[in-house]
Amino acid sequence: MLIYTIFINLTPPKPKKMLKKLILIGLPVIVIGAGVYAYVFLLKKSQEHFKLIPSDSFGVMTIDLKSIAEKGNYKAWGDLFVTKKLNESAKPEGENGRFMKELISNPLSMGIDPVSDLYLFFQYSGNSQPSFGIAFAVRNETDLENVLMKIPEKDLSVDKKEVQNKEGYKLFHFSKGAALAWKKGAGLFATGLTDADLDTYVDKIMKQEKSASLADRKDFLEFTQKKQDIGIYINYAGIFNSSIGSMATLTLQSNQYIAAFKTASVTMSILFEKDKIAIRSFYQNSNPDAFDKYSFIGSSALTEGILKSLTPKPPLAFWGFTMDMKKLLALLISDIATMQSISGAVKDLGVTPVELGNLLGGELAATLNDFKMSAVEKKHYGWDPATNEPTESMVTDTTLLPEFSLTLSINDKAVLQKLLDHFKLPKDEAGYYKMAIGSDYYLAEDKAGITLTNSGEIATELNSKKEFPSIIGGKAGEIAKSAPTAFYIDLTLNDYPEAVRTYLNKMMKEENYKLFNDFMNMFICIDGKGTSKEGEMNIRMSGSDENSLWRIIKQSDNIGQQIDLQKKKKEKEEAEQEQKHAMDQATAVADSLAASAGSR
């Protein structure tokens, strides 16, 4: 049932629509596939389908169906509004209705192993469009073939249903550019290619040895064994094999770079927990020299100096990182093409490439401090009826603008002064540099280096005192000093100024803003931190005994129900207006006829 739903939804009339189809996969999988999960807890996972994932896939995504079902409270899906809506619109009779009813009553009759994870993989196969495939475990080959032959032809977009016997496997075409192949223990759905290319592509994968698949890589097998609801595996070798990768290798001593990262990968694991959605990433490379030469992320967190140069109050958002500037500079100097480019860019600035390289201290941090209504000048275009020509004028308007700070650590302030003198920026009476680009921006020197902000108050205090009394406060301050890279975003709407909520209410309209506010009330913040090898991100949610996934599903379903009610209300009001308009017209005609008869 679940696999059938995926196949039908991912069968594209054109390859370019593949991504859109992939995005739309979630809803039917959740709603229609519910019947499968009553069986998944009794079965054992298979790994035979790992061998169908090509070794040069640049990306792989896996979904733990059993865990998603449990955490998403699959037993309650039948009570969801969207499920009832689909049931109302579905035709219970006819070929398609009978087929769907049969699958729901006995999902294992599909022959698919519902407990083994699906693996969605992407790779480039010599064309401009990436090919896309799903590797899945097959429980019973005969059952799978029987189900395929029962699918209504209109759902397949084919003139004739046919199972082809190939060497070592069977092949079934859904429509142009999409096919299903299977053998003992493993199945493959592939799309994104022309018919001729697709058959060749499927044949190659179905016959490939384990050594030609990601199943032969230790880091991939470790990835499949991790506890994760959704997993993502990025393969550097696959990236370098793609057209995107070939463009990325034009600089930085391309051959050495490819050699260093050919065995590298990044994995990401997503877990839905009770009070948060936890996302963990891990970088690994069997080539140890790659870390030593190409890893630029610093080994320690941001210093106190830079965290005292941003804002005196807890920010609404924060982002910062440290870099090993000596390592980066050494690598740039070793790359002749890059150095020539830099030399040309700084030729007229009055500094040398070496001075420019020694300028930065390797720390950068930014904060979102506030939102304020501000007057801005903008062009207004109109039309002069007297001259019958267009007009252009400057008008003053008010808009909601974010207040921010961006601080760079500086090693050599003498070089910084050379650059500032070169650009001849005007200085305010308070001593900081001022730029007017739509609105006012300020450059203030501080103990850590230099801060760019659009707050005159922050610029004035930094320029006079060179730092604030303490580092940034709140949750942002805690995360900022925890790792070499860190970020924080406040998702609690009540923490934002009233002007922001008023603005959103106006832009979204009151009824839509209420729905948005109800949804956002589930969330507290997003925070993340990391090193050169690993990172973590947490989407934190307000207290509840329910799992975060079920809460999101339930709240999204509620929003869908409210939108449907709004739609029905609007349709009713429009119908009443049309009826009233028709009655008014009829009354007007009757009055006109009566007046005409009376005048006779």
C-alpha positions as CSV (number, residue, x, y, z in Angstrom):
1,M,0.0,0.0,0.0
2,L,2.7,2.5,1.0
3,I,5.0,1.6,-1.8
4,Y,2.1,1.8,-4.3
5,T,1.3,5.2,-3.1
6,I,4.9,6.4,-3.5
7,F,5.2,4.9,-7.0
8,I,2.0,6.5,-8.2
9,N,2.9,9.9,-6.7
10,L,6.4,9.8,-8.1
11,T,5.6,8.7,-11.6
12,P,6.3,12.0,-13.5
13,P,4.8,13.0,-16.9
14,K,8.1,14.9,-17.3
15,P,11.5,14.5,-15.5
16,K,11.4,18.2,-14.5
17,K,8.4,17.6,-12.3
18,M,10.2,15.0,-10.3
19,L,11.1,17.3,-7.4
20,K,7.6,18.6,-7.1
21,K,6.3,15.1,-6.9
22,L,8.8,14.3,-4.3
23,I,7.7,17.2,-2.1
24,L,4.1,16.0,-2.4
25,I,4.9,12.5,-1.3
26,G,4.5,13.1,2.5
27,L,0.7,13.5,2.7
28,P,-0.4,10.3,0.8
29,V,2.3,8.3,2.6
30,I,1.0,9.4,6.0
31,V,-2.7,9.0,5.2
32,I,-3.0,6.1,2.8
33,G,-0.1,4.0,4.1
34,A,-1.5,3.7,7.6
35,G,-2.8,0.2,7.2
36,V,0.8,-1.2,6.7
37,Y,1.9,-0.3,10.2
38,A,-0.4,-2.8,11.9
39,Y,2.0,-5.4,10.6
40,V,5.5,-3.8,10.9
41,F,6.2,-4.7,14.5
42,L,6.1,-8.4,13.8
43,L,8.7,-8.5,11.0
44,K,12.5,-8.4,10.8
45,K,14.4,-5.9,8.7
46,S,16.1,-6.9,5.5
47,Q,19.4,-5.4,4.1
48,E,19.5,-7.0,0.6
49,H,18.3,-3.8,-1.0
50,F,21.4,-1.8,0.2
51,K,23.2,-3.4,-2.8
52,L,21.0,-1.4,-5.2
53,I,22.2,2.0,-4.0
54,P,25.0,3.0,-6.5
55,S,28.4,3.9,-4.9
56,D,28.4,7.3,-6.8
57,S,25.0,8.5,-5.4
58,F,25.6,12.0,-4.2
59,G,22.7,11.9,-1.7
60,V,20.7,9.2,0.1
61,M,17.7,9.6,2.3
62,T,16.1,6.9,4.5
63,I,12.9,6.8,6.5
64,D,12.3,4.5,9.4
65,L,8.6,3.6,8.7
66,K,8.1,1.8,12.0
67,S,9.4,4.7,14.2
68,I,7.6,7.3,12.2
69,A,4.4,5.4,12.6
70,E,4.8,5.0,16.3
71,K,5.8,8.6,17.0
72,G,3.2,9.9,14.5
73,N,0.5,8.0,16.5
74,Y,-0.7,6.1,13.4
75,K,-3.6,4.5,15.2
76,A,-5.3,8.0,15.4
77,W,-4.8,8.8,11.7
78,G,-8.3,7.6,10.9
79,D,-9.7,10.4,13.0
80,L,-7.8,13.2,11.2
81,F,-9.8,15.7,9.2
82,V,-7.6,15.1,6.1
83,T,-8.2,11.3,6.3
84,K,-12.0,11.8,6.5
85,K,-11.9,14.3,3.7
86,L,-10.1,11.8,1.4
87,N,-12.5,9.1,2.4
88,E,-15.4,11.3,1.4
89,S,-13.9,12.1,-2.0
90,A,-12.9,8.5,-2.7
91,K,-15.2,6.4,-4.9
92,P,-15.9,3.2,-2.9
93,E,-17.0,1.3,-6.0
94,G,-15.3,0.7,-9.3
95,E,-11.9,-0.9,-10.2
96,N,-9.8,1.5,-8.3
97,G,-12.0,1.5,-5.2
98,R,-12.0,-2.3,-5.0
99,F,-8.2,-2.4,-5.5
100,M,-7.6,0.1,-2.7
101,K,-10.0,-1.6,-0.3
102,E,-8.1,-4.9,-0.9
103,L,-4.7,-3.4,-0.1
104,I,-6.0,-1.7,3.0
105,S,-7.5,-4.9,4.4
106,N,-4.3,-6.9,3.7
107,P,-1.3,-4.6,3.1
108,L,1.2,-7.5,3.2
109,S,-0.4,-8.8,0.0
110,M,1.8,-6.3,-1.8
111,G,4.9,-8.4,-1.3
112,I,6.8,-5.3,0.0
113,D,8.6,-5.6,3.3
114,P,7.1,-2.7,5.3
115,V,9.5,-2.8,8.2
116,S,12.7,-2.4,6.2
117,D,13.6,1.2,5.6
118,L,13.2,2.9,2.3
119,Y,16.3,4.4,0.7
120,L,15.8,7.3,-1.7
121,F,19.0,8.0,-3.7
122,F,20.1,10.6,-6.2
123,Q,22.9,10.5,-8.7
124,Y,23.9,12.0,-12.1
125,S,24.0,9.6,-15.0
126,G,25.6,11.7,-17.6
127,N,22.6,14.0,-18.3
128,S,21.7,17.5,-17.0
129,Q,18.9,16.0,-14.8
130,P,19.7,13.9,-11.8
131,S,18.2,10.4,-11.8
132,F,16.3,9.4,-8.8
133,G,15.6,6.0,-7.3
134,I,14.0,4.2,-4.3
135,A,15.6,1.0,-3.0
136,F,13.2,-1.1,-0.9
137,A,13.0,-4.7,0.5
138,V,10.9,-7.3,-1.3
139,R,9.1,-9.8,0.9
140,N,7.4,-11.9,-1.8
141,E,8.1,-11.5,-5.5
142,T,4.9,-13.2,-6.7
143,D,2.7,-11.0,-4.5
144,L,4.4,-7.9,-5.8
145,E,3.8,-8.9,-9.4
146,N,0.2,-9.8,-8.8
147,V,-0.4,-6.4,-7.2
148,L,1.2,-4.5,-10.1
149,M,-1.1,-6.3,-12.5
150,K,-4.2,-5.2,-10.5
151,I,-3.3,-1.5,-10.5
152,P,-5.8,0.3,-12.8
153,E,-4.1,1.3,-16.1
154,K,-5.3,4.9,-15.7
155,D,-3.2,5.2,-12.6
156,L,-0.1,3.9,-14.4
157,S,-0.5,6.2,-17.5
158,V,0.3,3.2,-19.8
159,D,-1.6,1.5,-22.6
160,K,-0.6,-2.0,-21.6
161,K,0.4,-3.6,-18.3
162,E,3.4,-5.9,-18.8
163,V,6.0,-7.6,-16.6
164,Q,9.2,-8.2,-18.6
165,N,11.5,-11.1,-17.6
166,K,15.0,-9.8,-17.6
167,E,18.3,-11.5,-16.8
168,G,18.1,-12.0,-13.0
169,Y,15.2,-9.6,-12.4
170,K,11.8,-8.5,-13.6
171,L,10.9,-5.1,-15.0
172,F,7.6,-3.1,-15.0
173,H,7.0,0.3,-16.7
174,F,4.7,2.8,-15.0
175,S,4.8,5.5,-17.6
176,K,7.3,7.4,-19.6
177,G,10.5,7.8,-17.6
178,A,9.5,5.6,-14.6
179,A,9.9,1.9,-14.0
180,L,10.0,-0.7,-11.2
181,A,12.4,-3.6,-11.1
182,W,12.7,-6.4,-8.5
183,K,14.4,-9.7,-7.6
184,K,14.7,-11.8,-4.5
185,G,14.8,-9.6,-1.5
186,A,15.3,-6.2,-3.3
187,G,13.3,-3.8,-5.4
188,L,14.1,-0.6,-7.3
189,F,11.9,2.3,-8.4
190,A,13.7,4.6,-10.9
191,T,12.8,7.8,-12.7
192,G,14.2,10.9,-14.2
193,L,15.5,9.5,-17.5
194,T,14.2,8.8,-21.0
195,D,12.8,5.3,-21.7
196,A,16.0,4.1,-23.4
197,D,18.3,5.5,-20.8
198,L,16.1,4.3,-18.0
199,D,16.2,0.6,-19.1
200,T,20.0,0.7,-19.4
201,Y,20.2,2.4,-16.0
202,V,17.9,-0.1,-14.2
203,D,19.7,-3.0,-15.8
204,K,23.1,-1.7,-14.6
205,I,21.9,-1.3,-11.0
206,M,20.0,-4.6,-10.8
207,K,23.1,-6.5,-11.9
208,Q,25.8,-4.5,-10.0
209,E,28.0,-6.3,-7.5
210,K,28.1,-5.2,-3.8
211,S,31.5,-3.5,-4.6
212,A,29.7,-1.1,-6.9
213,S,27.2,-0.1,-4.3
214,L,27.3,2.0,-1.1
215,A,26.7,-1.2,0.8
216,D,30.5,-1.7,0.4
217,R,31.3,1.4,2.4
218,K,31.8,1.2,6.1
219,D,30.6,4.8,6.8
220,F,27.3,4.1,4.9
221,L,26.6,0.9,6.8
222,E,27.2,2.7,10.0
223,F,24.8,5.3,8.8
224,T,22.1,2.7,8.2
225,Q,22.5,1.3,11.7
226,K,22.0,4.6,13.5
227,K,18.9,5.3,15.5
228,Q,17.1,7.9,13.3
229,D,13.6,8.6,12.1
230,I,14.9,10.3,9.0
231,G,18.5,10.0,7.8
232,I,20.4,11.8,5.1
233,Y,23.8,10.7,3.7
234,I,25.9,13.1,1.5
235,N,28.6,11.3,-0.5
236,Y,31.5,13.5,-1.7
237,A,32.5,11.0,-4.3
238,G,29.1,11.3,-5.9
239,I,29.3,15.1,-5.8
240,F,32.6,15.1,-7.6
241,N,31.1,12.8,-10.2
242,S,28.3,15.2,-11.0
243,S,28.4,18.3,-13.1
244,I,28.2,20.4,-9.9
245,G,31.2,18.7,-8.6
246,S,33.2,19.3,-11.7
247,M,32.6,23.1,-11.4
248,A,33.6,23.0,-7.8
249,T,37.1,21.5,-8.6
250,L,38.3,24.5,-10.7
251,T,40.2,26.0,-7.8
252,L,42.1,25.0,-4.7
253,Q,44.5,22.5,-6.3
254,S,41.7,20.5,-7.7
255,N,43.4,17.1,-7.9
256,Q,44.6,17.2,-4.4
257,Y,41.3,18.4,-3.2
258,I,39.4,15.6,-4.8
259,A,41.9,13.1,-3.5
260,A,41.4,14.4,0.0
261,F,37.6,14.3,0.0
262,K,36.9,11.3,-2.3
263,T,36.2,9.1,0.7
264,A,34.4,11.8,2.8
265,S,30.7,11.8,3.7
266,V,28.3,13.8,5.9
267,T,25.5,12.1,7.6
268,M,22.4,13.8,9.2
269,S,20.0,12.1,11.6
270,I,16.6,13.5,12.5
271,L,14.8,12.2,15.6
272,F,11.3,13.3,16.7
273,E,11.4,13.5,20.5
274,K,8.8,14.6,23.0
275,D,10.1,18.1,23.6
276,K,12.1,18.7,20.5
277,I,13.2,17.7,17.0
278,A,16.8,16.7,17.3
279,I,19.1,16.9,14.2
280,R,22.6,15.6,14.4
281,S,25.3,15.7,11.7
282,F,28.6,14.0,11.5
283,Y,31.5,14.5,9.0
284,Q,33.9,11.6,8.5
285,N,36.8,10.9,6.1
286,S,39.0,7.9,6.0
287,N,41.8,10.3,4.8
288,P,43.1,11.9,8.0
289,D,45.2,14.4,6.1
290,A,42.0,16.1,4.9
291,F,41.2,17.3,8.4
292,D,44.7,18.7,8.9
293,K,44.8,20.6,5.6
294,Y,41.3,21.6,4.7
295,S,39.4,22.0,8.0
296,F,39.2,25.7,8.7
297,I,36.7,25.7,11.6
298,G,38.4,26.8,14.8
299,S,39.0,24.6,17.7
300,S,37.6,26.9,20.4
301,A,34.4,28.9,20.9
302,L,34.0,32.6,20.3
303,T,36.0,34.8,22.7
304,E,34.4,37.0,25.3
305,G,35.6,40.1,23.4
306,I,33.5,39.6,20.3
307,L,30.5,38.5,22.4
308,K,30.7,41.9,24.2
309,S,30.6,43.8,20.9
310,L,27.1,43.0,19.7
311,T,24.2,44.0,21.9
312,P,23.6,44.7,25.6
313,K,20.4,42.7,25.7
314,P,19.3,39.1,24.8
315,P,19.0,39.0,21.0
316,L,16.2,37.4,19.0
317,A,18.7,35.6,16.9
318,F,22.4,34.9,16.9
319,W,25.0,33.3,14.5
320,G,28.7,33.1,14.9
321,F,31.8,31.0,14.1
322,T,35.6,30.9,14.4
323,M,38.1,30.1,11.7
324,D,41.7,29.0,11.6
325,M,43.0,31.9,9.5
326,K,46.6,30.7,9.4
327,K,45.5,27.4,7.8
328,L,43.2,29.2,5.4
329,L,45.8,31.7,4.4
330,A,48.4,29.0,3.8
331,L,46.1,27.1,1.5
332,L,45.2,30.3,-0.5
333,I,48.8,31.1,-0.9
334,S,49.5,27.6,-2.2
335,D,46.9,28.0,-4.9
336,I,48.4,30.2,-7.7
337,A,45.0,30.8,-9.4
338,T,43.4,32.0,-6.2
339,M,46.3,34.3,-5.3
340,Q,46.2,35.9,-8.7
341,S,42.5,36.6,-8.3
342,I,43.0,38.1,-4.8
343,S,46.0,40.1,-5.9
344,G,43.9,41.7,-8.7
345,A,41.0,42.4,-6.3
346,V,43.2,44.2,-3.7
347,K,45.5,46.0,-6.1
348,D,43.8,49.4,-5.8
349,L,43.1,49.1,-2.0
350,G,46.5,50.1,-0.9
351,V,47.2,46.8,0.9
352,T,48.9,43.6,-0.1
353,P,47.3,40.1,-0.2
354,V,49.4,39.1,2.8
355,E,48.3,42.1,4.8
356,L,44.7,41.4,3.8
357,G,45.1,37.8,4.9
358,N,46.5,38.9,8.3
359,L,43.7,41.4,8.8
360,L,41.0,39.2,10.1
361,G,41.2,37.5,13.4
362,G,39.0,34.5,12.4
363,E,35.9,35.4,14.5
364,L,32.6,36.6,13.1
365,A,29.3,37.0,14.9
366,A,25.9,38.5,14.2
367,T,22.7,39.2,16.2
368,L,19.2,40.2,15.4
369,N,18.5,42.7,18.2
370,D,15.0,44.2,17.6
371,F,12.5,45.3,15.1
372,K,11.4,49.0,14.7
373,M,9.1,51.0,12.6
374,S,11.4,53.3,10.5
375,A,11.0,56.0,8.0
376,V,12.6,55.2,4.6
377,E,12.9,57.1,1.4
378,K,11.8,55.3,-1.7
379,K,10.9,56.0,-5.3
380,H,7.3,56.5,-6.3
381,Y,6.2,56.0,-9.9
382,G,3.0,57.6,-11.2
383,W,1.4,59.1,-14.2
384,D,0.7,62.8,-15.0
385,P,-2.7,63.0,-16.8
386,A,-1.9,66.6,-17.9
387,T,1.2,65.7,-19.8
388,N,0.3,62.0,-20.4
389,E,3.8,61.0,-19.2
390,P,5.2,58.9,-16.3
391,T,6.4,60.6,-13.2
392,E,9.0,59.8,-10.6
393,S,9.4,61.2,-7.1
394,M,10.9,60.4,-3.7
395,V,8.4,59.7,-0.9
396,T,8.8,58.9,2.8
397,D,7.2,55.7,3.9
398,T,7.3,53.7,7.2
399,T,8.3,50.1,7.3
400,L,9.3,47.4,9.8
401,L,13.1,47.1,9.8
402,P,15.3,44.6,11.7
403,E,17.9,46.0,14.0
404,F,21.2,44.0,13.8
405,S,24.8,43.9,14.7
406,L,27.7,42.2,12.8
407,T,31.1,42.0,14.4
408,L,34.4,41.0,12.9
409,S,37.5,40.3,14.9
410,I,40.6,42.2,13.6
411,N,44.2,41.2,14.0
412,D,45.9,44.3,12.5
413,K,44.0,47.5,13.0
414,A,46.6,49.4,11.0
415,V,45.6,47.5,7.9
416,L,41.9,48.1,8.8
417,Q,42.6,51.9,9.0
418,K,44.2,51.7,5.5
419,L,41.0,50.2,4.1
420,L,38.8,52.7,5.9
421,D,40.9,55.6,4.7
422,H,40.7,54.2,1.1
423,F,36.9,54.2,1.1
424,K,36.7,57.7,2.7
425,L,33.7,56.9,4.8
426,P,32.2,60.0,6.5
427,K,32.5,60.1,10.3
428,D,29.7,61.1,12.7
429,E,30.3,63.5,15.5
430,A,30.3,60.6,17.9
431,G,33.3,59.2,16.1
432,Y,31.9,56.2,14.2
433,Y,31.6,55.8,10.4
434,K,28.2,56.4,8.9
435,M,26.8,55.1,5.6
436,A,23.4,55.9,4.1
437,I,22.1,53.1,1.9
438,G,18.4,53.3,2.0
439,S,18.7,53.8,5.7
440,D,21.6,54.5,8.1
441,Y,24.3,52.0,8.8
442,Y,27.3,52.6,11.2
443,L,30.8,51.2,11.5
444,A,32.1,51.4,15.1
445,E,35.6,50.2,16.3
446,D,35.6,48.1,19.4
447,K,38.0,46.0,21.4
448,A,37.4,42.9,19.3
449,G,37.6,44.6,15.9
450,I,34.8,46.4,14.1
451,T,31.0,46.2,14.3
452,L,28.5,47.1,11.6
453,T,25.1,48.0,12.9
454,N,22.0,50.0,11.9
455,S,21.5,51.1,15.6
456,G,22.8,54.5,16.4
457,E,22.6,53.7,20.1
458,I,24.8,50.6,19.8
459,A,27.3,52.4,17.6
460,T,27.6,55.3,20.0
461,E,28.1,53.1,23.1
462,L,30.7,50.9,21.3
463,N,32.6,53.9,20.0
464,S,32.9,55.4,23.4
465,K,33.3,52.4,25.7
466,K,34.7,49.9,23.1
467,E,32.5,47.0,24.5
468,F,29.4,46.3,26.5
469,P,29.6,45.3,30.2
470,S,28.7,41.6,29.5
471,I,28.3,39.2,26.7
472,I,25.0,38.7,24.9
473,G,22.3,37.3,27.3
474,G,19.6,34.7,27.3
475,K,19.7,31.4,25.5
476,A,21.7,32.9,22.7
477,G,24.5,33.8,25.1
478,E,24.6,30.2,26.4
479,I,24.9,28.6,22.9
480,A,27.3,31.3,21.7
481,K,30.1,30.3,24.1
482,S,29.6,26.5,23.7
483,A,31.3,25.6,20.4
484,P,33.3,27.0,17.5
485,T,30.1,27.4,15.4
486,A,26.7,28.3,17.0
487,F,23.4,29.8,16.2
488,Y,20.1,30.6,17.9
489,I,16.6,31.7,16.7
490,D,13.8,32.7,19.0
491,L,10.5,31.2,17.8
492,T,8.3,32.5,20.6
493,L,6.2,35.2,19.0
494,N,5.5,36.9,22.3
495,D,9.2,37.7,22.6
496,Y,9.1,39.9,19.5
497,P,7.9,43.5,19.6
498,E,4.3,44.3,19.3
499,A,5.0,46.0,16.0
500,V,6.1,42.7,14.5
501,R,2.9,40.9,15.6
502,T,0.8,43.8,14.3
503,Y,2.6,43.8,11.0
504,L,2.1,40.1,10.6
505,N,-1.5,40.4,11.5
506,K,-2.0,43.0,8.8
507,M,0.0,41.2,6.1
508,M,-1.6,37.8,6.7
509,K,-5.1,39.0,7.6
510,E,-6.5,38.3,11.1
511,E,-7.9,34.8,10.5
512,N,-4.7,33.5,8.8
513,Y,-2.5,35.1,11.5
514,K,-4.5,33.3,14.2
515,L,-3.7,30.0,12.5
516,F,-0.1,30.9,12.2
517,N,0.1,31.9,15.8
518,D,-1.6,28.7,16.9
519,F,1.0,26.7,15.0
520,M,4.0,28.7,16.2
521,N,2.9,28.4,19.9
522,M,4.2,24.8,19.8
523,F,7.8,26.0,19.3
524,I,10.2,27.8,21.6
525,C,13.5,28.2,19.7
526,I,16.0,26.7,17.4
527,D,19.6,26.3,18.6
528,G,22.6,24.7,17.2
529,K,26.3,24.2,17.6
530,G,29.2,22.3,16.1
531,T,32.8,21.6,15.4
532,S,34.7,20.7,12.2
533,K,33.5,17.1,12.6
534,E,30.0,17.1,14.1
535,G,27.1,19.4,14.8
536,E,23.7,19.4,16.4
537,M,20.5,21.4,16.0
538,N,17.4,21.3,18.2
539,I,14.0,22.6,17.3
540,R,12.7,23.0,20.8
541,M,8.9,22.7,21.6
542,S,6.8,23.8,24.5
543,G,6.0,21.2,27.2
544,S,3.7,18.3,26.3
545,D,3.5,14.6,26.9
546,E,2.9,14.0,23.2
547,N,5.7,13.3,20.6
548,S,6.7,16.3,18.5
549,L,5.8,14.6,15.2
550,W,2.3,13.8,16.3
551,R,1.8,17.4,17.6
552,I,2.9,18.8,14.2
553,I,0.6,16.3,12.3
554,K,-2.3,17.1,14.6
555,Q,-1.9,20.9,14.5
556,S,-1.4,20.9,10.7
557,D,-4.5,18.8,10.4
558,N,-6.4,21.3,12.5
559,I,-5.2,24.2,10.4
560,G,-6.3,22.3,7.3
561,Q,-9.8,21.9,8.9
562,Q,-9.9,25.6,9.7
563,I,-8.9,26.6,6.2
564,D,-11.6,24.3,4.8
565,L,-14.2,26.0,7.1
566,Q,-13.0,29.4,6.0
567,K,-13.3,28.3,2.3
568,K,-16.9,27.0,2.9
569,K,-17.8,30.2,4.7
570,K,-16.5,32.3,1.9
571,E,-18.3,30.2,-0.8
572,K,-21.5,30.5,1.2
573,E,-21.1,34.3,1.5
574,E,-20.4,34.6,-2.2
575,A,-23.4,32.4,-3.1
576,E,-25.6,34.6,-0.9
577,Q,-24.3,37.7,-2.5
578,E,-24.9,36.3,-6.0
579,Q,-28.4,35.3,-4.9
580,K,-29.1,38.8,-3.5
581,H,-27.7,40.4,-6.6
582,A,-30.0,38.2,-8.8
583,M,-33.0,39.1,-6.6
584,D,-32.2,42.8,-6.7
585,Q,-32.0,42.6,-10.5
586,A,-35.3,40.8,-10.7
587,T,-36.9,43.3,-8.4
588,A,-35.5,46.2,-10.5
589,V,-36.9,44.6,-13.7
590,A,-40.3,44.1,-12.0
591,D,-40.4,47.6,-10.7
592,S,-39.5,48.9,-14.2
593,L,-42.2,46.9,-15.8
594,A,-44.7,48.0,-13.2
595,A,-43.8,51.7,-13.7
596,S,-44.0,51.3,-17.5
597,A,-47.5,49.7,-17.2
598,G,-48.6,52.5,-14.9
599,S,-47.5,55.2,-17.2
600,R,-49.7,53.8,-19.9
